[in-house]
Amino acid sequence: MAALTLDSVSLTYPGDEHPAVTDLSLTIKEGEFMAVVGPSGCGKSSTIGLLAGLTAPTSGRIYLNGLPIRGPGPDRAIVFQDYSLFPWMTALDNIVFALKESGRASGLSAEQEAHHLLSMVGLSSVRSKYPGELSGGMRQRVAIARAFALDAPVYLMDEPFGAVDAKNRVSLQELLLQLWVGAGKKKTVFLVTHDIDEALYLADHIAVFTPGPGRIKKIIEVPFPRPRRRFLLVQDPLYTGLRNEILSLLQQEILEELLEVEGGSGI
Ligand SMILES: Nc1ncnc2c1ncn2[C@@H]1O[C@H](COP(=O)(O)OP(=O)(O)OP(=O)(O)O)[C@@H](O)[C@H]1O
């Protein structure tokens, strides 16, 4: 079953001359991991805003489980790059708060569940620290634990690992896969990333967006069975082929844009 459907969706922000995205049609099945790559300004975050129900499309329709999306809801959790933790709450309390707010747990059981989630992200020892006392990578771990405390069926993630270093990024990717599969039903994930390797490692499908205006150039199926082994994957000629294909789709667009600026000469 399709969890999320974009049907010929376009969005022009009020006062803007050009659309941010145009004629987007995309289906993300229940439990599917979809990654989105594309250059800056091609409408990836705008698409997250549309799926989250924070922005209404100018035209076209967006559905969640077959029903039109009319606004934000607890069925879709959003993770941004900038952690968005409450600075006045400890790591543990940030998660307890999410559990209570979503009605998933209360009292002692919320505390126990929050301890469990913090230990899953390897942060039990810093449970009493405030976000300002944690490193960027730690803050993002707490933010992910808090998002998964909501146990939403759909996760909309906008460059969630953009601000963390390479080592933390790898462990956060592993954590995300662990949480995606979860204890029972797989979540539906829509992940925006600038990192082609991240998309190839994590996703079932990759939507390649291109700008001017933002649209989907191609949807690529990632055929590698799971669990994937990072180091074996990068040696696979199929992996290299897909990586090159995505790069050339993106570069082609940049070259076309440059040719337009240059009046078709010199490149
Ligand atoms: N709130 C807004 N109001 C007006 N225009 C906006 C708004 N948000 C985004 N835009 C415009 O929409 C276009 C797409 O922006 P968007 O942030 O969706 O791109 P993106 O692909 O996520 O970029 P990046 O990779 O840099 O985050 C840009 O031209 C941007 O200026």
The ligand as an SDF file (V2000), in Angstrom:
LIG
                    3D

 31 33  0  0  0  0  0  0  0  0999 V2000
    9.4490   29.8440    2.9260 N   0  0  0  0  0  0  0  0  0  0  0  0
    9.8270   30.1590    1.6990 C   0  0  0  0  0  0  0  0  0  0  0  0
    9.3560   31.2650    1.1010 N   0  0  0  0  0  0  0  0  0  0  0  0
    9.7070   31.5860   -0.1570 C   0  0  0  0  0  0  0  0  0  0  0  0
   10.5430   30.8420   -0.9220 N   0  0  0  0  0  0  0  0  0  0  0  0
   11.0360   29.7360   -0.3760 C   0  0  0  0  0  0  0  0  0  0  0  0
   10.7130   29.3220    0.9540 C   0  0  0  0  0  0  0  0  0  0  0  0
   11.3650   28.1620    1.2290 N   0  0  0  0  0  0  0  0  0  0  0  0
   12.0510   27.8590    0.1220 C   0  0  0  0  0  0  0  0  0  0  0  0
   11.8720   28.7950   -0.8470 N   0  0  0  0  0  0  0  0  0  0  0  0
   12.4350   28.7760   -2.2130 C   0  0  0  0  0  0  0  0  0  0  0  0
   12.0840   27.5420   -2.8040 O   0  0  0  0  0  0  0  0  0  0  0  0
   13.1720   27.0260   -3.5670 C   0  0  0  0  0  0  0  0  0  0  0  0
   13.5040   25.6230   -3.0680 C   0  0  0  0  0  0  0  0  0  0  0  0
   14.0230   25.7300   -1.7380 O   0  0  0  0  0  0  0  0  0  0  0  0
   14.2450   24.4610   -0.8190 P   0  0  0  0  0  0  0  0  0  0  0  0
   14.6970   24.9370    0.5090 O   0  0  0  0  0  0  0  0  0  0  0  0
   13.0300   23.6240   -0.8710 O   0  0  0  0  0  0  0  0  0  0  0  0
   15.4280   23.7320   -1.5780 O   0  0  0  0  0  0  0  0  0  0  0  0
   16.4110   22.5650   -1.0890 P   0  0  0  0  0  0  0  0  0  0  0  0
   16.5710   21.6490   -2.2480 O   0  0  0  0  0  0  0  0  0  0  0  0
   15.9170   21.9830    0.1760 O   0  0  0  0  0  0  0  0  0  0  0  0
   17.7540   23.3600   -0.8260 O   0  0  0  0  0  0  0  0  0  0  0  0
   18.9710   23.0360    0.1700 P   0  0  0  0  0  0  0  0  0  0  0  0
   19.6060   21.7610   -0.3100 O   0  0  0  0  0  0  0  0  0  0  0  0
   19.8810   24.2170    0.0020 O   0  0  0  0  0  0  0  0  0  0  0  0
   18.4060   22.9290    1.5570 O   0  0  0  0  0  0  0  0  0  0  0  0
   14.3150   28.0210   -3.4320 C   0  0  0  0  0  0  0  0  0  0  0  0
   14.3170   28.8590   -4.5670 O   0  0  0  0  0  0  0  0  0  0  0  0
   13.9610   28.8210   -2.1850 C   0  0  0  0  0  0  0  0  0  0  0  0
   14.4060   30.1450   -2.2840 O   0  0  0  0  0  0  0  0  0  0  0  0
  1  2  1  0
  2  3  1  0
  2  7  2  0
  3  4  2  0
  4  5  1  0
  5  6  2  0
  6  7  1  0
  6 10  1  0
  7  8  1  0
  8  9  2  0
  9 10  1  0
 10 11  1  0
 11 12  1  0
 11 30  1  0
 12 13  1  0
 13 14  1  0
 13 28  1  0
 14 15  1  0
 15 16  1  0
 16 17  2  0
 16 18  1  0
 16 19  1  0
 19 20  1  0
 20 21  2  0
 20 22  1  0
 20 23  1  0
 23 24  1  0
 24 25  2  0
 24 26  1  0
 24 27  1  0
 28 29  1  0
 28 30  1  0
 30 31  1  0
M  END
$$$$
